Amino acid sequence: MRPHVARKRFGQHFLVDRQIIADIVELLAVQPGDQVVEIGPGLGALTRPLLQRLDHLQVVEIDRDIIARLQREYSPGKLTIHAGDALLFDFGHLASGAGLRIVGNLPYNISTPLLFHLASFGSSVRDMHFMLQKEVVERMVAAPGSGDFGRLSVMLQYRFVMERLLDVPPEAFDPPPKVDSAVVRLIPRAAADLSVRDETQFATLVSTAFAQRRKMLRNSLRGLVEDSHLEGLGLAPSCRAEELSVDDYVLLANSMK
């Protein structure tokens, strides 16, 4: 089989470090009957060891050459291949109950929109484990008040309990990316914990606040929220967006008309 050349337009960097691969598989701790879907299986670094432990695996892949390789290597009874763009894929229809486990070495060029897309399927998901640019993972798990805390932090922390598990150097990939990477675990919060009344309003509020993150809330939220309204909730209009907690944003969104 001829070597596959990584395609820049798909953001392909193939994981090749055997110890890192073994560490990730150990962290996943899959059981034979688990419902697992892998995003971007690539050359099978995780696919092969996962299939050694699973009864069946599903993958989402956009590269037709890689799809052809997978079809030659694995039978449909062992591997189901969904050809297409993960950004457009309906992960919800793969799950029975809330048992779906999603894993993948996500393309860094689409990681943020893909995370937002995946967040919409939280009710169908048991957990998610992703390899991402380290900087993105730091933003995902950042605490309020830090420079890394932003829109991504608030929107994902509202929906998930997240944990940074493993740092991965560039030389673990072929070709090596120009950035460090990290593995992160996301576990959906229970529906009872999701208290936002209007998801669209919540998203708009958070996006507006962080669009001009250096400004005080009285300026960044001008026209959306009055100073007196913030003060009535115990929030200082002189605060900046990163100084509010996720709960503060939920409180504020739920208090708006």
C-alpha positions as CSV (number, residue, x, y, z in Angstrom):
1,M,0.0,0.0,0.0
2,R,1.5,3.3,-1.1
3,P,2.3,5.9,1.7
4,H,-0.4,8.5,2.3
5,V,0.8,12.1,2.0
6,A,-0.7,14.3,4.7
7,R,-3.1,16.9,3.2
8,K,-2.7,20.5,4.5
9,R,-6.3,21.4,3.6
10,F,-7.6,18.7,6.0
11,G,-5.1,19.8,8.7
12,Q,-3.6,16.3,8.8
13,H,-0.9,15.5,11.3
14,F,-0.7,11.7,12.0
15,L,0.1,10.5,15.5
16,V,3.0,8.1,15.4
17,D,4.5,8.0,18.9
18,R,3.7,4.5,20.2
19,Q,4.0,5.4,23.8
20,I,1.6,8.4,23.4
21,I,-0.8,6.1,21.5
22,A,-0.7,3.5,24.3
23,D,-1.2,6.2,27.0
24,I,-4.3,7.6,25.2
25,V,-5.8,4.2,24.8
26,E,-5.2,3.5,28.5
27,L,-6.9,6.8,29.4
28,L,-9.9,5.9,27.2
29,A,-10.3,2.5,28.9
30,V,-12.9,1.3,26.4
31,Q,-14.9,-1.9,27.0
32,P,-16.0,-4.3,24.2
33,G,-19.6,-3.1,24.0
34,D,-18.9,0.6,24.2
35,Q,-20.4,2.9,21.5
36,V,-17.3,4.6,20.2
37,V,-17.0,7.0,17.2
38,E,-13.6,8.3,16.1
39,I,-13.3,11.6,14.3
40,G,-10.6,11.6,11.7
41,P,-9.1,8.1,12.0
42,G,-6.2,9.0,9.7
43,L,-3.7,6.2,9.3
44,G,-5.3,4.2,12.2
45,A,-3.0,5.1,15.1
46,L,-5.9,4.9,17.5
47,T,-8.2,2.9,15.3
48,R,-6.2,-0.3,15.4
49,P,-5.7,-0.5,19.2
50,L,-9.4,0.5,19.7
51,L,-10.6,-2.2,17.4
52,Q,-8.5,-4.7,19.4
53,R,-10.7,-3.9,22.4
54,L,-14.1,-3.1,20.9
55,D,-16.7,-5.2,19.3
56,H,-17.4,-2.5,16.7
57,L,-16.1,1.0,15.9
58,Q,-17.6,3.9,13.9
59,V,-15.4,6.6,12.3
60,V,-16.1,9.9,10.6
61,E,-13.6,10.7,7.8
62,I,-13.6,13.3,5.0
63,D,-10.4,12.1,3.1
64,R,-11.5,9.7,0.3
65,D,-8.0,8.1,0.1
66,I,-8.1,7.3,3.8
67,I,-11.6,5.9,3.5
68,A,-10.4,3.6,0.7
69,R,-7.5,2.4,2.9
70,L,-9.9,1.7,5.8
71,Q,-12.3,-0.2,3.6
72,R,-9.4,-2.4,2.4
73,E,-8.2,-3.1,5.9
74,Y,-11.4,-3.6,7.9
75,S,-14.7,-5.4,7.3
76,P,-18.0,-3.5,7.6
77,G,-18.9,-5.8,10.5
78,K,-16.0,-4.4,12.5
79,L,-15.8,-0.8,11.3
80,T,-18.6,1.5,10.1
81,I,-17.2,4.4,8.0
82,H,-19.2,7.7,7.8
83,A,-17.8,9.6,4.8
84,G,-18.1,13.3,5.3
85,D,-17.3,16.5,7.2
86,A,-17.5,16.2,11.0
87,L,-18.6,19.8,11.2
88,L,-21.8,18.8,9.4
89,F,-22.3,15.3,10.8
90,D,-25.2,14.4,13.0
91,F,-23.6,12.5,15.9
92,G,-26.9,12.3,17.7
93,H,-28.3,9.6,15.3
94,L,-25.4,7.3,16.2
95,A,-26.3,7.1,19.9
96,S,-28.8,4.9,21.8
97,G,-29.4,6.7,25.0
98,A,-26.5,8.8,26.4
99,G,-23.8,6.3,25.8
100,L,-21.8,7.7,22.8
101,R,-18.1,8.0,23.4
102,I,-16.4,10.3,20.9
103,V,-12.6,10.4,20.4
104,G,-10.3,11.9,17.9
105,N,-7.1,13.8,17.0
106,L,-9.1,16.8,15.8
107,P,-7.8,19.0,12.9
108,Y,-6.5,22.1,14.6
109,N,-7.8,24.4,11.8
110,I,-11.4,23.6,12.6
111,S,-11.1,22.6,16.3
112,T,-13.2,25.5,17.8
113,P,-16.2,25.3,15.5
114,L,-16.1,21.5,15.8
115,L,-16.2,21.7,19.6
116,F,-19.2,24.0,19.4
117,H,-20.9,21.6,17.0
118,L,-20.2,18.6,19.2
119,A,-21.5,20.4,22.3
120,S,-25.0,20.4,20.8
121,F,-25.0,16.5,21.1
122,G,-24.2,16.5,24.8
123,S,-27.4,14.7,25.8
124,S,-26.4,11.7,23.6
125,V,-22.8,11.6,24.8
126,R,-21.1,9.7,27.7
127,D,-17.7,11.3,27.3
128,M,-15.4,12.8,24.7
129,H,-11.6,12.6,24.5
130,F,-9.7,14.8,22.0
131,M,-6.2,15.7,21.0
132,L,-6.1,19.4,20.4
133,Q,-3.7,22.3,20.2
134,K,-2.4,22.8,23.7
135,E,-3.4,26.5,23.6
136,V,-7.0,25.5,22.8
137,V,-7.1,23.1,25.7
138,E,-5.7,25.7,28.1
139,R,-8.6,28.0,27.0
140,M,-11.1,25.3,27.5
141,V,-10.2,24.6,31.1
142,A,-9.1,28.1,32.1
143,A,-10.4,29.6,35.4
144,P,-12.2,33.0,35.5
145,G,-9.8,35.9,35.9
146,S,-7.1,34.4,33.8
147,G,-6.0,35.6,30.4
148,D,-7.0,32.3,28.8
149,F,-10.6,32.5,30.1
150,G,-12.9,33.4,27.2
151,R,-16.0,32.6,25.2
152,L,-14.8,29.0,24.6
153,S,-14.2,28.5,28.3
154,V,-17.7,29.8,29.3
155,M,-19.6,27.9,26.6
156,L,-17.9,24.6,27.1
157,Q,-17.6,24.8,30.9
158,Y,-21.4,25.4,31.1
159,R,-22.0,22.1,29.3
160,F,-19.1,19.9,30.3
161,V,-16.8,18.9,33.2
162,M,-13.3,19.1,31.5
163,E,-9.9,17.8,32.4
164,R,-6.6,18.2,30.7
165,L,-5.0,14.7,30.7
166,L,-1.8,14.6,28.7
167,D,0.6,16.9,26.9
168,V,1.9,15.8,23.6
169,P,5.0,17.3,21.8
170,P,5.2,18.0,18.1
171,E,7.6,15.2,17.4
172,A,4.9,12.7,18.3
173,F,3.3,13.4,14.9
174,D,4.2,13.1,11.2
175,P,4.4,15.7,9.9
176,P,5.1,17.5,13.2
177,P,2.8,20.5,13.8
178,K,4.3,23.9,14.8
179,V,2.5,23.8,18.1
180,D,2.3,21.6,21.2
181,S,-0.8,19.4,21.7
182,A,-2.8,18.1,24.6
183,V,-5.4,15.5,25.3
184,V,-8.6,16.7,27.1
185,R,-11.6,14.8,28.5
186,L,-15.1,16.3,28.3
187,I,-18.0,14.8,30.4
188,P,-21.5,16.3,29.8
189,R,-23.2,17.8,32.8
190,A,-26.6,16.4,33.8
191,A,-29.5,18.1,32.1
192,A,-30.7,19.3,35.6
193,D,-27.5,21.3,35.9
194,L,-28.1,23.2,32.6
195,S,-30.2,26.1,34.0
196,V,-30.0,28.6,31.1
197,R,-33.6,29.4,30.0
198,D,-32.7,30.8,26.5
199,E,-29.6,29.2,24.9
200,T,-29.5,31.7,22.1
201,Q,-29.6,34.7,24.4
202,F,-26.9,33.1,26.6
203,A,-24.6,32.6,23.6
204,T,-25.2,36.1,22.4
205,L,-24.4,37.6,25.8
206,V,-21.1,35.6,26.1
207,S,-20.1,36.4,22.6
208,T,-20.8,40.1,23.0
209,A,-19.0,40.3,26.3
210,F,-15.8,38.8,24.9
211,A,-15.9,40.5,21.6
212,Q,-14.2,43.5,23.3
213,R,-12.7,41.7,26.3
214,R,-10.4,44.6,27.3
215,K,-13.3,46.9,27.8
216,M,-15.4,47.1,31.0
217,L,-18.8,45.4,30.9
218,R,-20.6,48.8,31.0
219,N,-19.0,49.4,27.6
220,S,-18.8,45.9,26.0
221,L,-22.5,45.2,26.9
222,R,-23.7,48.7,26.2
223,G,-27.1,48.6,24.6
224,L,-27.6,45.0,25.9
225,V,-27.5,45.5,29.7
226,E,-27.8,48.6,31.8
227,D,-25.3,49.4,34.6
228,S,-28.1,49.3,37.1
229,H,-29.1,45.8,36.0
230,L,-25.6,44.5,36.5
231,E,-25.4,46.2,40.0
232,G,-28.7,44.7,40.9
233,L,-27.2,41.2,40.3
234,G,-24.1,42.0,42.3
235,L,-22.0,42.4,39.2
236,A,-19.7,45.4,39.0
237,P,-20.1,47.3,35.6
238,S,-16.4,48.1,35.8
239,C,-15.5,44.3,35.6
240,R,-14.1,42.9,32.4
241,A,-15.5,39.8,30.7
242,E,-13.0,37.3,32.0
243,E,-13.7,38.4,35.6
244,L,-17.2,36.9,35.6
245,S,-17.7,33.2,36.3
246,V,-19.8,30.8,34.2
247,D,-22.5,31.0,36.9
248,D,-22.4,34.8,36.6
249,Y,-23.1,34.6,32.9
250,V,-26.0,32.1,33.5
251,L,-27.5,34.5,36.1
252,L,-27.2,37.5,33.9
253,A,-28.6,35.7,30.8
254,N,-31.6,34.4,32.8
255,S,-32.3,37.9,34.2
256,M,-32.5,39.5,30.7
257,K,-35.8,40.0,28.9
